[in-house]
Amino acid sequence: MGSQSIPGPIAPEPVTDVRELDRSLVRGIAWTSGAKWAGQLFAWASTLIVARLLTPEDYGLVGMASIYLGVITLVSEFGLGSTVITLRDLSEEEVAQLNGLSVLFGVGSFTVSCAAAIPLGRFFHAPELPAVVVALSAAFVITAFKTVPFSLLQRDMRFRALALMDTGRALLLAVSMIAFAVLGLRYWTLVIGGLLSSALSTGAVLALRRHRFAWPRQHSLSHALTFSGHVLVGRLSWYAYSNADFLVAGRILGKAALGLYEVGWNLANIPIDKITSLVSQVTPAVFSAVQTDHAALRRYLLRITEGLALITFPASLGLALVAPDFVLLTLGAKWQGAIVPLQLLAVSAGFRAVTPLLPQVLNAVGASRLAMRYAVLCAVVLPTGFYLLGKVWGTTGLALVWVFLFPILVLPAYRRVLETIELSSREYLRALWPATSACLLMGAAVLAVRWTTGGEGSRGLKFAAQVAAGAAVYALTCMTLHGQRMAFFSRALRDPYTSPRPAGEVSALP
């Protein structure tokens, strides 16, 4: 890896054309959402088919490996992707050094994981676990070559290409996973699927964007590494508290309970994760482009939050309401123990869909240390809650922590973000009201259909009736009670800059 210095910025100066940035944000999300949801259909289909062919123990074993490997994944990435996106004054040479550092971290993470494989198997009392850990660890080396080029694609706002890439990967992965399960590979279906996903993603990114490597030098990367350190600690804290429930389930409740809880978690979060993943490919670059303009930050935060809520709130509440029929129809009676955790986790998923925007805003305005501290607070409090409630109420207790304790811990972060960009809590809550009010009426409609049908009729017909009633009431409520908001979003998709603002929206313009 060479070290010759090449002066000059790696990318153009921060975006100042609000019109063009609006188009990149709204049209980018609108176009790529179609491709993302196409990939989501493949992922859902393969998940349901594979779950029927595998057992809770198979999922539990891979879940044990994922608890550890997720931590090492964050360390191997070291927040370098966020650094490339947010710090717009990085030179070509500094980005090359970060690219070289990424590969070094990837190789080091693979080595550490191989050494930790046998102790992990003993810790979880699972003799099959070491081989699973070693196999999955190969992904660290593969994805190390992707980190910086992928971030440059995001920074260049090439969202269309990224969405197409992700959809193609999802299709190939779905077909492969089903084939592996049919061949009787059991838990190796999930292991090989994870490696294949990493290889497909990395290959596609490198085909779109490559960057040279350079040997990392501490004196030239001091500022970048400080920012990366804050991001890394924040992500490690996030990983600690977001996986502590899986650790408690695997260590105290056993493989079967962990498998039930993990399937409940996946079903509750797969649609939400896909939506937030789509938005998260766009928002860091957008927030970074207007990081010195608080009026623009307010404007984008309100728009994105309202749009996320309109999609994720009904999906989460609807799944919670129909979970009993959904699980028994799609997975079978052996997964009945996943119903209650699924319901609680689905309720929590809608709220958690809008919270990832908070650290993004703090990082953009130079408050990365503060974002890190809030994540550390959650990492201290939430695992204690998982342990105490998990011992008493099992997987239901784990899910209750997400429903009640997590929102309380997030409130201080909300307060600081709103203060920093001078946004009132009233304006923020107004952005959530259309989705919230429509969801309340939707929930009442679903319950009315359930009570009307009672125990009569087939489960499939009752499930279909509840889904149809809920979707119809939600759509009608949005159009009748919040027609102006819906019309605004419709116009924004056609021309995001010239669309008139709905009442109460904070403008980025003078």
ABEGO torsion letter per residue (X at the ends): XBABBBBEBABBBBBABAAAAAAAAAAAAAAAAAAAAAAAAAAAAAAAAAAAABBAAAAAAAAAAAAAAAAAAAAAAGGAAAAAAABAABBAAAAAAAAAAAAAAAAAAAAAAAAAAAAAAAAAGBAAAAAAAAAAAAAAAAAAAAAAAAAAAAAAGBAAAAAAAAAAAAAAAAAAAAAAAAAGAEAAAAAAAAAAAAAAAAAAAAAABBBBBBBBBAAAAAAAAAAAAAAAAAAAAAAAAAAAAAAAAAAAAEAAAAAAAAAAAAAAAAAAAAAAAAAAAAAAAAAAAAAABAAAAAAAAAAAAAAAAAAAAAAAAAAAAAAAAAAAAAAEAAAAAAAAAAAAAAAAAAAAAAAAAAAAAAAAAGAAAAAAAAAAAAAAAAAAAAAAAAAAAEAAAAAAAAAAAAAAAAAAAAAAAAAAAGBBAAAAAAAAAAAAAAAAAAAAAAAAAAAAAEABEBAAAAAAAAAAAAAAAAAAAAAAAAAAAAAAAAAAAABAAABBBBBGBBBABX
